[in-house]
Amino acid sequence: MEGLILQLMDALKGLSYFGIMLALTLEFVPAELVLPLAGYWVYQGDLNLYGAILAGSIGGVLGPLTLYALGRYGGRPMVLKFGKYFLVTEEHINKSDAFFEKYGGGVAFLGRFVPGVRTAVSIPCGMAKMNIWKFIFYTYIAMLPITSIYVYLGFRLGPQWTKAGEMMGQYANFLLLPIALVVFWMILKRRRKPKTA
């Protein structure tokens, strides 16, 4: 499977930044593979670092939007029927539902940092008819740091870019969790701030 994805990415490389966005729109293509590879392309001089991060972050929103739409317009029966095509199982959906009930709309942000929830979290957001602009905003600010780290690791590792996923797995909690908690706290603080007349 990984070999087929790499062939796809090689074909999409000719589309430059749009190719990165397009690859990430396909939910079955793991960002853990695409983003370090984009960083390697930066290392090779084919792309700009900031352009690759921006393209990756936008693509990281477009992919979840497909699952959001599936949840919003198809409901649970449609998700159970077609979720497998997005590598989303019923177990993922149940975990995401429970996470959504606990944290509300903020899961569009916080859920991106939780293994077993991050992919399917868009579905309960859609089923709850969460405001789409809030969904896009929360998803983007979650994807930006994740994308930045993966692309940067791919850039720094150069020909060893395939080790980026392993490194990220070792240090993800130290790198991403503090960012997630700070931003989530800021969102909660803003929501609870009393409105002045």
Phi, psi and omega in degrees: 000316181298323179297319179295320179295319179295324175296318177299315181296324178297322178291322182283344181302327179295340178271003176058230184297323178297326178297321177296313180299316182296317180298319182284343176290331178279106188297339180279352177268114185290131178298331181297341178261317184294312188292316175297326177296320176298322176297323177295322177296327175295315178304321180285348180090009181277336182226162174268141183303311183290325177296319179294320179294317179296314180298319179295321180291319178294316177298326178292346175265321183297321178299306177300332178298328178294320179288324175301314180296321178299317178290320184288316187259346181250336182071181184301316180302319180292321180295316179296328181283318187251352182303328181301332180287346177251014182060035178250121180263169177297326178297318177300317182296316180297318178297317181294320177301313181296320180295319180294317179300326182282319188248353179069207185299340179297346180294336177300334175265299189296325182298337180293344183258003185250115178301142180084352181238327193305322182283314188277353186298336179295331185294307178297331176298317178292317181297327178277001181055043176300143178307125187296327180289324175295318179300314180297316181298308181299319181294318181296314183289340173281319184287332184301307179293322179299312180299315182302315183292315180298313181295318180297318178298316177300322179294313183290325181283337178060236182298342179266024186303336181293345179278354184299317180299319179296315179297318180297320179299324181286324188247004186304315182297323181285328183273314190264324184300315177301319178298313181299315182294319180295312181294319179296320178296320179295320179296314180297318180299319180293320181292327183273351182296125181294140180283134177267143182285000000 
